[in-house]
């Protein structure tokens, strides 16, 4: 019987965390009001430290307010429970401790029967490690995860929570950034979109922005030109294209229109950048999960400099929509998906059924609790989808569309 549940959010923000917390609280209050709820502060960091908030009657009565906000009210952090060295360095566990055991013992000490994790592939693979440890050592605890990542790259989940909103918000961000196109002559604008290995968010953001462009009334007679406000290139980690040939195409647009705007996935060409740094003997910054710290690598700047030279750009503007997009409140489409997922997450938890809640692409997109050992990150964006091919065709770009490392 479930008497007490704990919630934590981890990894980077996405436009679903606050609403997902609220959804879980509302569902428990509706179907099992006797169940106690706590929320660990700053993800697995709070779990290791025993730092939590108590969900009291006031929070239960007002949980719907969380739908209106982005970010996470209980806080996030990047903690990998199998990276003992990093956790010792950060003072979260003692030398010689097994972090998985520390976390498991803390859950027992706090009287937790169910742990709800809300995060991306790193969060849920960490949850999988913890769930496996709990099962192996007969702790009798259930772990139920929810998939958040604006990259929409969790295998085998069709749609991650918050990704639709992130694309919509990235397009809104672009409206103001692209307005800068005539703040100087021969202007190059690089809109860098989050997406380490997957180009879905870049493509979806570009599609949303072009829907806005197509919906406007233009007045080219005074310089309010659709061509100038449009996207001229979209680059994602999947596929490949010849840099010299693409530069020639964009240079022709620069000559004709007077500016060029490209949407660039932060992971596009990342391997080339890392290889260049390593060849130069530079240290490549990485996080506790071993991922390259993209914010320190700055792919937008790297590609901006490459294109600026070839396009004879007189001014270059590089803007990143990531933090603007990922910290937004969930839109209506995401709120509907979040509610479906949080309802099932609670129902699964009460049944003692572990897993990550999502639309299972390998099982007819059925919304279900997917076994943790099937959850993986790095799902590539399928660039063969017709809507994406149509997007590229509409801006005169050849397919496929990743800048080659050579």
FISE-106339 format. One line per 2 residues: for each residue x, y, z of N, C-alpha, C. Coordinates in steps of 0.2 Angstrom, whole numbers, plus 5000, padded with zeros to 4 digits. Example, Ala and Ser with C-alpha at 12.3 -4.5 7.8 and 13.67 -1.06 7.14 Angstrom:
2
5066:4972:5039:5062:4978:5039:5066:4984:5039; 5064:4989:5035:5068:4995:5036:5064:5000:5039 .
***
This chain:
406
5004:4994:5000:5000:5000:5000:5004:5006:5000; 5003:5011:4996:5007:5017:4995:5004:5022:5001 .
5009:5024:5005:5008:5029:5010:5011:5036:5009; 5017:5035:5005:5020:5042:5005:5024:5042:4998 .
5024:5047:4994:5027:5048:4988:5032:5054:4988; 5037:5053:4984:5041:5059:4983:5042:5061:4976 .
5043:5067:4974:5043:5070:4968:5050:5073:4967; 5053:5073:4961:5059:5077:4960:5060:5078:4953 .
5063:5084:4951:5064:5086:4944:5072:5087:4944; 5074:5085:4938:5081:5085:4937:5083:5087:4930 .
5090:5088:4929:5092:5090:4922:5091:5097:4921; 5091:5099:4914:5089:5105:4912:5082:5107:4912 .
5080:5113:4912:5073:5114:4912:5069:5113:4906; 5063:5112:4906:5059:5111:4900:5052:5114:4902 .
5048:5116:4897:5041:5119:4899:5036:5114:4901; 5037:5110:4906:5033:5105:4908:5034:5104:4916 .
5039:5105:4918:5041:5103:4925:5036:5106:4930; 5035:5112:4930:5030:5115:4935:5023:5112:4934 .
5021:5111:4928:5014:5108:4927:5014:5101:4929; 5019:5097:4928:5019:5090:4929:5019:5089:4937 .
5023:5093:4940:5022:5093:4948:5015:5094:4950; 5012:5099:4947:5005:5101:4949:5000:5095:4947 .
5002:5092:4941:4997:5087:4939:4998:5081:4944; 5004:5079:4946:5004:5073:4950:5001:5075:4957 .
5002:5081:4960:4998:5083:4966:4991:5082:4965; 4988:5085:4960:4981:5085:4959:4978:5078:4958 .
4982:5074:4955:4979:5067:4954:4979:5063:4960; 4985:5064:4964:4985:5060:4970:4979:5063:4975 .
4978:5069:4975:4973:5072:4979:4966:5070:4977; 4965:5069:4971:4959:5066:4968:4957:5059:4970 .
4962:5055:4968:4961:5047:4969:4964:5044:4975; 4969:5047:4979:4972:5045:4985:4974:5050:4989 .
4969:5054:4992:4971:5060:4996:4974:5058:5002; 4974:5052:5004:4977:5050:5011:4985:5049:5010 .
4987:5049:5004:4994:5048:5002:4998:5054:5004; 5003:5054:5008:5008:5060:5009:5012:5061:5003 .
5014:5067:5002:5018:5069:4996:5024:5074:4999; 5030:5072:4997:5035:5077:4998:5039:5078:4991 .
5043:5083:4991:5046:5085:4985:5054:5087:4986; 5058:5083:4984:5065:5084:4985:5068:5090:4981 .
5071:5094:4985:5074:5101:4982:5080:5099:4978; 5080:5102:4972:5086:5102:4967:5087:5094:4965 .
5082:5091:4964:5083:5084:4961:5086:5079:4965; 5091:5075:4962:5094:5070:4966:5099:5073:4971 .
5101:5079:4970:5105:5082:4975:5101:5083:4982; 5095:5085:4981:5090:5085:4987:5089:5078:4990 .
5088:5073:4986:5087:5066:4988:5093:5064:4992; 5099:5065:4990:5105:5063:4994:5106:5066:5000 .
5104:5073:5000:5105:5077:5006:5099:5076:5011; 5093:5073:5009:5087:5073:5013:5084:5080:5013 .
5084:5084:5008:5082:5091:5008:5075:5091:5004; 5070:5091:5007:5063:5091:5004:5058:5096:5007 .
5053:5097:5003:5047:5101:5005:5041:5097:5006; 5037:5098:5010:5031:5095:5012:5025:5098:5008 .
5022:5094:5004:5016:5096:5000:5010:5096:5005; 5008:5102:5008:5003:5102:5013:4996:5104:5009 .
4991:5105:5014:4984:5106:5011:4984:5112:5007; 4988:5117:5008:4987:5123:5004:4990:5122:4997 .
4996:5118:4997:4998:5117:4990:4993:5112:4986; 4991:5107:4990:4986:5103:4986:4980:5107:4983 .
4977:5112:4987:4972:5116:4985:4973:5120:4979; 4980:5122:4979:4982:5127:4974:4987:5124:4968 .
4987:5118:4968:4992:5115:4963:4991:5117:4956; 4985:5119:4954:4983:5121:4947:4987:5127:4945 .
4989:5131:4950:4993:5137:4949:5000:5135:4945; 5002:5130:4947:5009:5128:4944:5008:5127:4936 .
5002:5126:4933:5002:5126:4926:5004:5133:4923; 5003:5138:4927:5004:5145:4924:5012:5147:4924 .
5016:5143:4926:5023:5145:4927:5028:5140:4924; 5033:5143:4921:5039:5139:4919:5044:5137:4924 .
5049:5134:4922:5054:5132:4927:5052:5126:4932; 5055:5126:4937:5053:5121:4942:5053:5124:4949 .
5047:5124:4953:5047:5127:4959:5051:5123:4964; 5053:5117:4963:5057:5113:4968:5064:5113:4966 .
5066:5115:4960:5073:5116:4958:5076:5109:4955; 5081:5111:4951:5084:5105:4947:5092:5105:4949 .
5095:5100:4947:5102:5100:4947:5104:5094:4942; 5111:5094:4940:5113:5088:4936:5117:5084:4941 .
5114:5078:4943:5118:5073:4947:5117:5066:4944; 5123:5063:4944:5122:5056:4941:5124:5051:4947 .
5120:5047:4949:5121:5043:4955:5126:5038:4954; 5128:5036:4948:5134:5031:4947:5141:5035:4946 .
5141:5041:4947:5147:5045:4946:5149:5047:4953; 5152:5042:4957:5154:5043:4964:5159:5049:4965 .
5164:5049:4960:5169:5054:4961:5167:5061:4961; 5162:5062:4956:5159:5069:4956:5155:5071:4962 .
5151:5066:4964:5147:5067:4970:5151:5068:4977; 5157:5065:4977:5162:5066:4983:5164:5073:4982 .
5167:5075:4976:5169:5081:4975:5164:5087:4977; 5158:5086:4976:5153:5091:4977:5150:5090:4984 .
5153:5086:4988:5151:5085:4995:5144:5082:4996; 5142:5078:4991:5135:5075:4992:5135:5068:4995 .
5141:5065:4994:5142:5058:4997:5149:5058:5000; 5150:5054:5005:5157:5053:5008:5161:5048:5004 .
5168:5049:5004:5172:5045:5001:5171:5037:5003; 5170:5033:4998:5169:5026:4999:5162:5024:4999 .
5157:5029:4999:5150:5028:4999:5148:5026:4992; 5143:5021:4992:5139:5020:4985:5133:5025:4985 .
5133:5029:4980:5128:5034:4980:5121:5031:4979; 5121:5026:4976:5114:5022:4975:5112:5020:4981 .
5116:5017:4986:5114:5015:4992:5112:5021:4997; 5116:5026:4996:5114:5032:5000:5107:5035:4998 .
5106:5035:4992:5099:5037:4989:5094:5032:4992; 5095:5026:4991:5090:5021:4993:5089:5021:5000 .
5094:5022:5004:5093:5022:5012:5089:5029:5014; 5091:5034:5010:5087:5040:5012:5080:5040:5010 .
5078:5036:5005:5071:5035:5003:5067:5031:5009; 5071:5026:5011:5068:5022:5017:5068:5026:5023 .
5073:5030:5024:5073:5034:5030:5067:5040:5030; 5066:5042:5024:5060:5047:5023:5053:5044:5023 .
5053:5037:5023:5047:5033:5023:5043:5033:5016; 5047:5034:5010:5045:5035:5004:5043:5028:5001 .
5037:5027:4998:5035:5021:4994:5036:5021:4987; 5035:5028:4984:5035:5029:4977:5039:5035:4976 .
5044:5035:4971:5048:5041:4969:5046:5042:4962; 5044:5048:4961:5042:5051:4954:5048:5055:4951 .
5051:5053:4946:5056:5057:4943:5054:5061:4937; 5055:5067:4936:5053:5071:4930:5059:5074:4927 .
5061:5071:4921:5067:5073:4918:5069:5070:4911; 5074:5071:4908:5076:5069:4902:5079:5062:4902 .
5083:5060:4897:5086:5053:4897:5091:5052:4902; 5095:5057:4904:5100:5057:4910:5096:5056:4916 .
5091:5060:4917:5087:5059:4924:5084:5052:4924; 5081:5049:4919:5078:5043:4919:5082:5037:4918 .
5088:5038:4915:5093:5032:4916:5096:5032:4923; 5097:5038:4926:5099:5038:4933:5093:5035:4937 .
5087:5036:4936:5081:5033:4939:5081:5026:4938; 5083:5024:4932:5084:5016:4930:5089:5013:4935 .
5095:5016:4935:5100:5014:4940:5098:5013:4947; 5094:5018:4949:5091:5018:4956:5086:5012:4957 .
5082:5012:4952:5076:5007:4952:5079:5000:4952; 5084:4999:4948:5087:4992:4948:5091:4991:4955 .
5094:4996:4958:5097:4995:4964:5092:4993:4969; 5086:4997:4969:5081:4995:4974:5078:4988:4973 .
5077:4986:4967:5074:4980:4966:5079:4974:4968; 5085:4975:4966:5091:4970:4968:5091:4969:4975 .
5091:4974:4979:5092:4974:4986:5085:4974:4990; 5080:4973:4987:5073:4972:4990:5071:4977:4994 .
5072:4983:4992:5069:4989:4995:5062:4990:4995; 5058:4987:4990:5051:4988:4990:5049:4994:4988 .
5052:4998:4984:5050:5005:4982:5049:5005:4974; 5044:5009:4972:5043:5010:4965:5045:5016:4963 .
5048:5016:4957:5050:5022:4953:5046:5023:4947; 5043:5029:4946:5039:5030:4940:5042:5037:4937 .
5044:5037:4931:5047:5043:4928:5042:5046:4923; 5043:5053:4922:5040:5057:4917:5045:5060:4912 .
5044:5059:4906:5050:5061:4901:5049:5069:4899; 5054:5073:4901:5054:5080:4899:5061:5081:4895 .
5061:5083:4889:5067:5086:4886:5064:5090:4880; 5067:5096:4879:5065:5100:4873:5068:5097:4867 .
5073:5093:4868:5076:5090:4862:5071:5084:4858; 5066:5082:4862:5062:5077:4860:5066:5071:4857 .
5071:5068:4861:5075:5063:4859:5076:5057:4863; 5070:5055:4867:5070:5050:4871:5068:5044:4868 .
5071:5038:4868:5069:5032:4865:5066:5028:4870; 5060:5025:4869:5056:5025:4862:5050:5029:4863 .
5050:5035:4866:5045:5040:4867:5043:5044:4861; 5037:5044:4859:5035:5048:4853:5036:5056:4855 .
5033:5058:4860:5033:5066:4861:5035:5067:4869; 5041:5070:4870:5043:5072:4876:5039:5078:4879 .
5038:5078:4885:5034:5084:4888:5038:5090:4888; 5034:5096:4885:5037:5102:4885:5040:5104:4878 .
5041:5099:4874:5045:5100:4867:5041:5105:4863; 5034:5104:4862:5030:5108:4858:5030:5115:4860 .
5030:5116:4867:5030:5123:4869:5037:5126:4868; 5042:5122:4868:5049:5125:4867:5050:5127:4860 .
5047:5124:4855:5047:5126:4848:5043:5132:4847; 5037:5132:4850:5033:5138:4849:5037:5144:4852 .
5040:5144:4858:5043:5149:4861:5049:5151:4857; 5053:5146:4855:5059:5148:4850:5057:5152:4844 .
5051:5151:4842:5048:5155:4836:5047:5162:4838; 5044:5163:4844:5042:5169:4846:5049:5173:4848 .
5054:5170:4850:5060:5173:4851:5063:5175:4845; 5062:5171:4840:5065:5173:4833:5062:5179:4830 .
5055:5180:4831:5052:5186:4828:5056:5192:4830; 5058:5193:4836:5061:5199:4838:5069:5199:4836 .
5072:5193:4836:5079:5193:4834:5079:5194:4826; 5075:5191:4822:5075:5192:4815:5073:5200:4813 .
5070:5203:4817:5068:5210:4816:5075:5214:4816; 5080:5212:4818:5087:5215:4818:5090:5215:4811 .
5087:5212:4806:5090:5210:4800:5093:5216:4796; 5089:5222:4797:5092:5228:4794:5095:5233:4799 .
5097:5231:4804:5101:5235:4809:5108:5237:4806; 5109:5233:4801:5116:5235:4797:5115:5231:4790 .
5120:5233:4786:5119:5230:4779:5123:5224:4779; 5121:5219:4774:5124:5213:4774:5124:5209:4781 .
5119:5209:4784:5118:5206:4791:5117:5198:4791; 5121:5195:4795:5120:5188:4796:5117:5186:4803 .
5112:5183:4803:5109:5181:4809:5109:5174:4810; 5112:5172:4816:5112:5165:4818:5108:5164:4824 .
5102:5160:4823:5098:5158:4828:5100:5151:4831; 5103:5151:4836:5106:5144:4839:5100:5141:4843 .
5098:5135:4842:5093:5132:4845:5096:5126:4849; 5093:5124:4855:5096:5119:4859:5094:5112:4855 .
5099:5107:4856:5098:5101:4853:5105:5098:4852; 5107:5094:4857:5114:5091:4857:5115:5086:4851 .
5111:5082:4851:5112:5076:4846:5106:5076:4841; 5100:5079:4843:5094:5079:4839:5092:5085:4836 .
5090:5086:4830:5088:5092:4827:5080:5093:4827; 5077:5089:4831:5069:5090:4831:5067:5097:4833 .
5070:5100:4838:5068:5106:4841:5070:5112:4836; 5076:5111:4833:5077:5116:4828:5072:5116:4822 .
5071:5110:4819:5066:5110:4814:5059:5112:4816; 5057:5110:4822:5050:5112:4824:5050:5119:4825 .
5055:5122:4828:5055:5129:4829:5055:5133:4822; 5059:5131:4818:5059:5134:4811:5052:5133:4808 .
5049:5128:4808:5042:5127:4806:5037:5132:4809; 5037:5132:4815:5033:5137:4819:5034:5144:4817 .
5041:5146:4816:5042:5153:4814:5040:5154:4807; 5040:5149:4802:5038:5150:4795:5031:5151:4795 .
5027:5147:4800:5020:5148:4800:5018:5155:4801; 5022:5158:4806:5021:5165:4808:5022:5170:4802 .
5028:5168:4798:5030:5172:4792:5024:5172:4787; 5022:5166:4786:5017:5165:4781:5010:5169:4783 .
5009:5170:4789:5003:5173:4791:5003:5180:4791; 5008:5183:4790:5009:5191:4790:5007:5194:4783 .
5005:5200:4784:5004:5204:4778:5010:5209:4777; 5014:5208:4771:5020:5212:4770:5019:5218:4766 .
5024:5223:4767:5024:5229:4763:5031:5230:4760; 5033:5227:4755:5040:5227:4752:5041:5234:4750 .
5036:5238:4748:5037:5245:4745:5041:5249:4750; 5040:5248:4756:5043:5252:4761:5049:5248:4765 .
5050:5242:4762:5056:5238:4765:5054:5232:4770; 5047:5232:4771:5044:5227:4775:5044:5220:4771 .
5049:5217:4770:5049:5211:4765:5049:5204:4768; 5045:5200:4765:5044:5193:4768:5051:5190:4767 .
5054:5191:4761:5061:5188:4760:5066:5190:4765; 5066:5196:4768:5071:5198:4773:5069:5195:4779 .
5063:5194:4781:5061:5191:4787:5061:5184:4787; 5062:5180:4782:5061:5173:4781:5068:5170:4784 .
5067:5163:4784:5073:5159:4786:5076:5157:4779; 5083:5157:4779:5087:5155:4773:5091:5149:4774 .
5091:5146:4780:5095:5140:4781:5093:5137:4787; 5092:5130:4787:5091:5126:4793:5096:5121:4794 .
5100:5120:4799:5105:5115:4800:5104:5111:4807; 5104:5105:4806:5103:5100:4811:5109:5095:4811 .
5109:5091:4817:5115:5086:4817:5114:5080:4812; 5108:5079:4810:5107:5073:4805:5108:5076:4798 .
5110:5071:4794:5111:5073:4787:5118:5076:4786; 5119:5078:4780:5125:5082:4778:5124:5086:4772 .
5128:5091:4771:5128:5096:4765:5135:5099:4764; 5136:5100:4758:5143:5103:4757:5143:5111:4759 .
5148:5112:4763:5148:5119:4766:5149:5124:4760; 5154:5123:4756:5155:5127:4750:5149:5129:4746 .
5146:5124:4744:5140:5124:4740:5134:5128:4743; 5133:5127:4750:5128:5130:4754:5130:5138:4755 .
5136:5139:4756:5139:5146:4756:5137:5150:4750; 5138:5146:4744:5137:5150:4738:5130:5152:4737 .
5125:5147:4739:5118:5148:4739:5116:5154:4744; 5119:5154:4750:5117:5159:4755:5120:5166:4752 .
5126:5166:4749:5129:5172:4747:5125:5176:4742; 5122:5171:4737:5117:5174:4732:5111:5177:4736 .
5108:5174:4741:5103:5177:4745:5105:5184:4748; 5111:5184:4751:5114:5190:4754:5114:5196:4749 .
5116:5194:4743:5117:5199:4738:5110:5202:4736; 5105:5197:4735:5099:5199:4733:5094:5203:4738 .
5094:5199:4744:5090:5201:4750:5093:5207:4754; 5099:5206:4755:5103:5210:4760:5104:5208:4766 .
5102:5202:4768:5103:5199:4774:5102:5191:4774; 5104:5187:4779:5103:5180:4779:5102:5178:4786 .
5097:5174:4787:5095:5171:4794:5095:5164:4793; 5099:5161:4798:5099:5153:4798:5097:5151:4805 .
5094:5145:4805:5092:5142:4812:5097:5136:4812; 5101:5136:4818:5106:5131:4819:5105:5127:4825 .
5105:5121:4824:5105:5116:4830:5112:5117:4834; 5112:5117:4840:5118:5118:4844:5123:5112:4843 .
5120:5106:4841:5124:5100:4840:5126:5099:4833; 5124:5104:4828:5126:5103:4821:5133:5105:4821 .
5137:5100:4819:5145:5101:4818:5148:5101:4824; 5145:5098:4830:5149:5098:4836:5155:5094:4836 .
5154:5088:4833:5160:5084:4832:5166:5087:4829; 5165:5091:4824:5170:5095:4820:5173:5100:4825 .
5169:5104:4829:5172:5109:4834:5176:5105:4839; 5174:5100:4842:5178:5096:4847:5184:5094:4844 .
5184:5091:4838:5190:5088:4835:5195:5094:4834; 5193:5100:4832:5197:5105:4831:5200:5108:4837 .
5196:5108:4843:5199:5109:4849:5204:5104:4852; 5203:5098:4851:5207:5093:4853:5214:5093:4849 .
5213:5094:4843:5219:5095:4838:5224:5100:4841; 5220:5106:4843:5224:5111:4845:5227:5111:4853 .
5225:5105:4856:5227:5103:4862:5223:5107:4868; 5217:5109:4866:5213:5112:4871:5209:5107:4875 .
5207:5109:4881:5203:5104:4885:5196:5105:4883; 5192:5100:4882:5185:5100:4880:5181:5100:4887 .
5177:5105:4889:5173:5105:4895:5168:5100:4894; 5167:5096:4900:5161:5091:4900:5158:5091:4907 .
5151:5089:4907:5147:5089:4913:5148:5082:4916; 5145:5081:4922:5146:5075:4926:5143:5069:4922 .
5139:5070:4917:5137:5064:4912:5142:5063:4907; 5147:5067:4906:5152:5066:4901:5150:5070:4894 .
5145:5074:4895:5142:5077:4889:5147:5084:4888; 5148:5086:4882:5152:5092:4881:5147:5098:4883 .
5150:5102:4887:5147:5108:4889:5146:5113:4883; 5140:5113:4879:5139:5116:4873:5139:5124:4875 .
5137:5126:4880:5137:5133:4882:5144:5136:4882; 5149:5132:4883:5156:5134:4884:5159:5133:4877 .
5157:5129:4873:5160:5128:4866:5157:5133:4861; 5151:5135:4862:5148:5140:4858:5148:5139:4850 .
5144:5134:4848:5144:5132:4841:5141:5138:4836; 5136:5142:4839:5134:5147:4835:5139:5152:4833 .
5144:5154:4838:5149:5158:4836:5154:5155:4831; 5155:5149:4832:5160:5145:4828:5157:5145:4820 .
5151:5143:4819:5148:5143:4813:5147:5150:4810; 5145:5155:4815:5144:5162:4812:5151:5164:4809 .
5156:5163:4812:5163:5165:4809:5164:5162:4803; 5162:5156:4802:5164:5152:4796:5159:5155:4790 .
5153:5156:4792:5148:5159:4786:5150:5166:4785; 5151:5170:4790:5153:5177:4789:5158:5179:4784 .
5163:5175:4785:5169:5175:4780:5166:5174:4773; 5163:5169:4772:5161:5166:4765:5155:5171:4762 .
5151:5174:4767:5146:5178:4764:5147:5186:4764; 5154:5187:4766:5156:5194:4766:5151:5198:4770 .
5149:5195:4776:5144:5199:4781:5148:5204:4784; 5144:5210:4784:5147:5216:4788:5145:5216:4795 .
5140:5212:4797:5138:5212:4804:5135:5205:4805; 5137:5202:4811:5135:5195:4813:5131:5196:4820 .
5125:5193:4820:5121:5193:4826:5120:5186:4828; 5123:5183:4834:5121:5176:4836:5117:5176:4842 .
5111:5173:4842:5107:5173:4847:5104:5166:4849; 5104:5165:4855:5102:5158:4858:5095:5158:4861 .
5091:5154:4859:5084:5154:4861:5083:5149:4867; 5088:5145:4868:5087:5140:4873:5084:5141:4880 .
5087:5146:4883:5085:5147:4890:5078:5151:4890; 5077:5155:4885:5070:5158:4884:5065:5153:4883 .
5066:5148:4879:5061:5143:4877:5060:5138:4882; 5066:5135:4885:5065:5130:4890:5062:5132:4897 .
5062:5138:4898:5059:5140:4905:5052:5143:4904; 5049:5142:4899:5042:5144:4898:5037:5140:4901 .
5031:5143:4902:5025:5139:4905:5023:5135:4899; 5020:5129:4900:5018:5124:4895:5012:5127:4892 .
5012:5126:4885:5006:5128:4881:5000:5123:4882; 4995:5124:4878:4989:5120:4879:4990:5113:4877 .
4994:5112:4871:4995:5106:4869:4999:5102:4874; 5004:5105:4876:5008:5101:4881:5004:5100:4888 .
5000:5105:4890:4996:5104:4896:4992:5098:4895; 4989:5097:4890:4985:5091:4888:4989:5084:4889 .
4995:5084:4886:4999:5078:4886:5001:5077:4893; 5003:5083:4897:5006:5082:4904:5000:5079:4908 .
4994:5081:4907:4989:5078:4912:4988:5071:4910; 4988:5069:4904:4987:5062:4902:4993:5058:4906 .
4999:5061:4905:5005:5057:4908:5005:5057:4916; 5003:5062:4919:5003:5062:4926:4997:5058:4929 .
4992:5058:4926:4986:5054:4928:4989:5046:4928; 4992:5044:4922:4994:5037:4922:5000:5036:4926 .
5004:5041:4927:5010:5040:4932:5007:5038:4939; 5002:5042:4941:4999:5041:4948:4996:5034:4948 .
4992:5032:4943:4988:5026:4943:4993:5020:4943; 4999:5021:4939:5004:5016:4939:5007:5015:4945 .
5009:5021:4949:5012:5020:4955:5008:5017:4960; 5001:5018:4960:4997:5015:4965:4996:5008:4964 .
4997:5006:4958:4997:4998:4956:5004:4995:4957; 5009:4999:4959:5016:4997:4960:5019:4995:4953 .
5018:4998:4948:5020:4997:4941:5026:5002:4940; 5032:5001:4939:5037:5006:4938:5038:5007:4930 .
5042:5012:4929:5043:5014:4922:5043:5021:4920; 5044:5023:4914:5043:5030:4912:5037:5030:4908 .
5033:5035:4909:5026:5036:4906:5027:5040:4899; 5025:5037:4894:5026:5040:4887:5022:5036:4882 .
5022:5039:4876:5019:5036:4870:5024:5031:4867; 5023:5025:4868:5028:5020:4866:5028:5019:4858 .
5033:5022:4855:5034:5021:4847:5034:5014:4845; 5037:5010:4849:5038:5003:4847:5032:4999:4849 .
5026:5002:4851:5020:4998:4853:5014:5003:4851; 5014:5005:4845:5008:5009:4842:5007:5015:4845 .
5012:5018:4848:5011:5025:4852:5006:5025:4857; 5005:5019:4860:5001:5018:4866:5004:5021:4872 .
5000:5025:4876:5003:5029:4882:5003:5023:4887; 5009:5022:4890:5010:5017:4895:5016:5018:4899 .
5017:5014:4904:5023:5014:4908:5029:5010:4905; 5033:5013:4902:5039:5009:4898:5044:5007:4903 .
5046:5001:4902:5051:4998:4907:5058:5003:4906; 5061:5004:4912:5067:5008:4912:5072:5006:4908 .
5073:4999:4907:5079:4997:4903:5078:4998:4895; 5072:5000:4894:5071:5002:4886:5072:5009:4885 .
5073:5013:4890:5074:5021:4890:5081:5022:4888; 5082:5026:4882:5088:5028:4880:5088:5035:4878 .
5093:5039:4877:5094:5045:4875:5096:5045:4868; 5097:5051:4865:5100:5052:4858:5096:5050:4852 .
5089:5049:4853:5085:5047:4847:5086:5053:4842; 5088:5051:4836:5089:5056:4830:5082:5058:4827 .
5083:5064:4825:5077:5067:4822:5077:5064:4815; 5071:5062:4813:5070:5059:4806:5069:5064:4801 .
5074:5065:4798:5074:5071:4793:5070:5069:4786; 5068:5062:4786:5064:5060:4780:5057:5061:4780 .
5055:5064:4786:5048:5066:4787:5046:5071:4782; 5040:5071:4779:5038:5075:4773:5037:5082:4775 .
5035:5084:4781:5034:5091:4784:5041:5094:4784; 5046:5090:4785:5053:5093:4786:5056:5095:4779 .
5055:5090:4774:5057:5091:4767:5053:5097:4764; 5047:5097:4766:5043:5103:4763:5046:5110:4766 .
5048:5110:4772:5051:5116:4775:5057:5118:4772; 5061:5113:4770:5068:5115:4767:5066:5117:4760 .
5061:5114:4756:5060:5116:4749:5057:5123:4749; 5053:5124:4754:5050:5131:4754:5055:5137:4755 .
5061:5135:4758:5066:5140:4758:5072:5139:4753; 5071:5135:4749:5075:5134:4743:5082:5130:4745 .
5081:5126:4751:5087:5123:4753:5087:5115:4751; 5093:5113:4749:5093:5106:4747:5093:5101:4753 .
5091:5095:4751:5091:5090:4756:5096:5085:4755; 5100:5082:4760:5099:5084:4767:5103:5090:4769 .
5103:5091:4776:5105:5098:4778:5109:5099:4784; 5114:5095:4785:5119:5096:4790:5126:5098:4787 .
5129:5103:4790:5135:5105:4788:5140:5100:4789; 5144:5098:4784:5149:5093:4784:5155:5095:4788 .
5158:5091:4792:5164:5093:4795:5170:5095:4791; 5170:5093:4785:5176:5094:4780:5174:5101:4776 .
***
